[in-house]
């Protein structure tokens, strides 16, 4: 009988500009690793990272609690979390922990859940960090590649990205507010002009077509958001300059990664990705902000670490 399972899950970027709460893309910039071990008693969380250890307030803890209840599992579970995805920077940090946990739990108790069920349980853990359940980051982190999230009922569509798609992520070194996702969702406009809705819809459709046709240029050129990005950009120092610099350096499209404050530029493997990264750094420097830049590509989803 298996008594311990370790799974690592990738960081992700959500929205991709116009696909708010619908699009997600797994990226190999960072990974979280979660080890679940069967125990005799309750749920416990072990970590060296600065994250909540009360299962109710921890994404992974909430996932285990919900899955134990649903499948009437009496065993206790120790959750050992190693954070690699920086928390609060729009890279799907809580989602990576949830994704790794759901896949590990599924393997540990031999549930053999389908993709939608895995994503649904992982999404339930997001409530611990975001205050609401949303599936874009967790779907990407669980399944890998590019995902489209349909809701009511939940149905996740996964598409393999073009092999030459590359991203450059600039992670600014700034303090992010507590419950940052909730704060950044609070600035989104309640009413949207029809012309803006049409603009975002056309770009979102073109992004899907780009992934279907394996056309990185079509994807990058369609990363345009006239609704959420303008409402959030004031929360990111130097955003306009970072975006302008990246485009001038050869990026095809630039937007806020998830709820920010990281900024992501889309390009191709043939582009000068280091040049794009340096240009984004200069953009942040213009606002007296330092940043870390990571060149990355699409990633596979959560996978078991077999030693």
C-alpha angles and dihedrals in degrees: 000000000000111000100170134036129181121199132177122206130192133240116255143201119223134204096016086214110296099025097083111183089348109071128059134169126195111224131189096227095107140359138206119211122207127185119195119197126185113240135177097247143025136337113285130180123214120188143142090210128096097255133118114279095194103100091221091061098038123084094221092043092053091050092053092045092051094045094047090052095045095049095035093237113174098190119103118236131215111208114203111191127194109185117212098154110080110242120240099013103106096260098113096258098161089040092056091055091046092047094049090047096050093049091045092049091048091053096040093055096030094236096151093208121184123245096264092051091049091050092046093054092044089050091053088063092057088074088075093063108020100035090231136061115252129160111201098095097035093048091054093044094048098042104024127218123053118333136193114201118212115187136202091063104020112242121164120204115201125199127185110240124232110277092233096052112121134178135198114207121198112200110194119217098235135126111262120209121252110266087017095172090056091048093049092047088054094066096055112112116255093210124045129195114244091234090056092047090052091048093052093043093053092049092046090052090050091051090055090048089050092055091045092050092041088236111150093185092056090050095047095044090053096053092109124131122182097174116045102022095057090050094051105035094089087068091063116069111231095002096145091051093045090053095044092048093049093051091048089050091055107274113148095212138357132197145147112288105237110307091343156189087165115083121214128204121197122214145135132272089250092061124094094258094175089056090052091050093050091048091053090049090053089051091056091043089058086064093045091254128129121214143186116231123205126188108212146162135211114292139212115249133258111322135184116254105224114192 
